[in-house]
Amino acid sequence: MGLVHRFDPPAHLPDFNGIPVQLEQWHQAVSAWFDEAIAQQLKEVQDGRLQYYNPATLDPGGPVVEQDITWNAFPKELLRQYGRERALREADTLWPLARYRPSNTGAILKRTYYRP
């Protein structure tokens, strides 16, 4: 028995409620993403010390600790890198995906933009 019964949509939004079987398909997709990530990590960790698990299929036991997640509503990466005034300008600028990470190469990533 897993720790969670079903993975709900982000923020528990009701978008999927009117679409038949969409909630179950979402749950299956998220669970599969966990399983894929675990399989990938097992290739790298190899010593059996992987601490990542799928809460839909495993209850690791022990006490459950609920903790609020704090979010300051603005990317600290931009604040740290540029300071507040420039960070606000940069946040409204479209950046090519190639700029996000040096390993992002290729023509399509130079033409595909995101807002940092």
N, C-alpha and C positions, 0 to 999 in steps of 0.2 A: 504494500500500500504506500502510495506517495505522500509527501508532505502537503501537496496542494491537490485539490480535486480537479481543478480546471484552470488553465491560463486564461485570464480575461483580457479583453482589449485594453490598450493603454488608457489610463485614467478611468477605466470602467465605463468608457463612452458607450452609449446604446446604439451605435451605428449598425452593428451586426444583428440586432434583435429582429429586424423585419426581413432578414434574408434567411431562408430555410437552410439549416445545417451550417451556417457561417461560423457560429460560435465554436462548434465542434471542430470545424476545419482550421480555425485559428489556433485552437488548443493543440491540435495535431501538428501544425506547422511549427509552433514554438517549441514543443516537445522534441520534434525532429531536429531543430536547430541546436538544442542542448545536446542531443545525442551525437550530432556531427562534431560539435566543438569538443566533446569529451573524447571521441575517437581520435581526433587530430592531436589532442594533448597527450593521450596515451602513447602515441608514437614518439613523442618528445620526452616524456617523463620516464617511462620504462621501468622505474624502480618501484612502482605500485604506490607512490605517495601522492597521487592526484587527489586534490581536495575539491575539485569541481564535480558537481553531480546534477542530475535531472530531478528536481523536486516533484515532478509528476509521477516518477517511477520509484523513488527512494525516499524514505524518511530516515535521516541519519541518527535520529534519537537525540536525547539531550534536551535542555530547555530551549524554548523559542524566545528570542529576544527581538522585540519590535522597536525600531528606532526611526525617528523622523529623518528624512533626507533634506539637508539644507541646500538651498540653491539661491544664489544672489542675483539671478536673472540676467546676468551679463557675463560673457566668456572671460574668465580671468586671464586666459592666454593672451587676449588682445590688450587687456589692461596692463599686464606685466610687460608686454613687449613694447607698447607704444605710449602708455600713459592715457589718462581718461579722455582728453580732448581728441587726440588722434584716433584712439580706439573707437570712439563713437562714429567717426567718419569711416574708418575701415570696416566697421560692422555693416554699413550700408552700401559698401562697394562689392561688386561681384568679382570673385577671384576664380581663375581657372583651376580645375581640380589638380592639374600638374603642379601648381604652386603649393598645394597642401602638404605634400610629402615628396622628397626627392626621388623615391622609387616609382612615383606616378609618372610614367612617360607615355608617349604616343600622341598622335594627332588628335584623337577623339578627346583626350583629357585636357588638351590645350583649348578645345572648343566647347567644353562642358563646364559650366560655371556654378558656383555655390556662393552663398552669403556666409561669411565666417561668423 
